[in-house]
């Protein structure tokens, strides 16, 4: 079942009022939502959640780094951010990051080519490896499959 799509067009004072209302909707958050957010981020549970999340993300990142060191040592030794959700892997020259992402998907591993993340032409091929969504125990197999995809993409 499809939904309704509504469009309004207006000129003059009515158009100006609609544009002003749209601007308010686009750039400002409603008061009740702001209040709810303040209650969440100032509660003791928020600090506990952030600590637990930081610990979980660190464990996932370390598992991914360990797997890379083991299965893709040529990609190891690159700078690693202290936080975040992703690792950036500099690929060997000549590797097509988009083709590698497709080959990895065929192996059941989701990675993102680095090219779209650059505003200009990238300096080298990269992959963005997201570790936030998978538990540490899956990282070794994921990187093993990525290594297989890399061999396929290079061949």
Secondary structure, 3 states (H helix, E strand, C coil): CCCCCCCCCCCHHHHHHHHHHHHHHHHCCCHHHHHHHHHHHCCHHHHHHHHHHHHHHHHHHHHHHHHHHHHCHHHCCCCCCCCCCEEEEECCCCCCHHHHHHHHHHCCCCCEECHHHCCCCCCCCEEEEECCCCCHHHHHHHHHHHHHHHHHHHC
